[in-house]
Every structure is written in structure tokens, then in C-alpha cells.
């Protein structure tokens, strides 16, 4: 699985690293992953479905992802 390829072998590793670090590791394996996967990781750690993540937490995650991507230079 993609998680295994990224070195995330079990739930304890997922919890220890946290959603953001796991998402970064997954993106190294598959750069096309979207923020939706980050929501799913966050939900898995919290024991809730990604759709149940509070809107404010979703916004925080979107802002974090946006901060990682530099603005294009023209």
C-alpha cells in the first residue's frame, strides 16, 4: 500500500508522526495526492470520518498545505 511505501507500517506510526508528517511522506511517494488525503489521515487519527472534521480544522489544514507551496514566479 501507499502507506507502507511511505514507511507508515501501522497505526502507532501514523499516530506518532501525525497527519501532516504522514501526508508529507506520502507525497514523496505520490506527489499528486491532494489535501483530501490529509483530511482522511487527520480523521483516522481522531477516530472520525474525514467528512466529520470540523470546518475550522479543514481550513487550518488547507492553510498549512498552502504555506508549503511557494507562489509561482513569472
N, C-alpha and C positions, 0 to 999 in steps of 0.2 A: 504494500500500500504506500501511498504518498507519505503518510506519517512515518512509516518505517524507513523509507528512503531518506527522510529528513533527520533520522536519528531519534525520533519520538516513538519509543518502543512500547510504552504503557501509560496508563492513566497517571501514575505518580510522576512520571517525567513531564507530562502535559501540565499537571498542576504546579510542579516545581518551577518550570520555565515560564509559565503564564501564557496567556493567549497571544500577546504581542510578540514575544520572542519566538513562540512556535510558528506564528504566521510568517515571521521573517525567515525562519529556517525552511519552511515550506516554499516560500517564494524563491529561495535559492535553487530548489529542485524544479519548480514550475513558476516562472516569472509572470505567467498570465493569470494567476489567482487574483480574485477580487476581494474587496472588503467583506463580501458576504461570507467568505470562509472565516475571516476574523470574527464575525458575529457568531458563527457556528462554534468556533473554539471557545469564545467567551461564554456562550450558553452552556457548552458541555462542562466547563469548569464550574459554572454556577448551578448546574443541575436543572437548567431550563432550556426550552427550545429557543432558537435564535429569534423567532418572531415575538417572543415574550420579553426580549431585552428592553429595558426602559429606553424611551426616545433619547433621553439625555445621555445615556451611556453609548448609544449608537452614534450620537453626534460627537462625543469625545473620541471615539474610535476613528471616525471619519477625519476629524481634525488631526489626529495623530498620524494617520496614513498620509494625509495631505502635507504634513510637515516633513515627511521623508522624501517627497518628490520635489526636486527643485523646479522652479519655473523655467520654461523653455527660453533659451537665449536665441534671439533673432539676429 
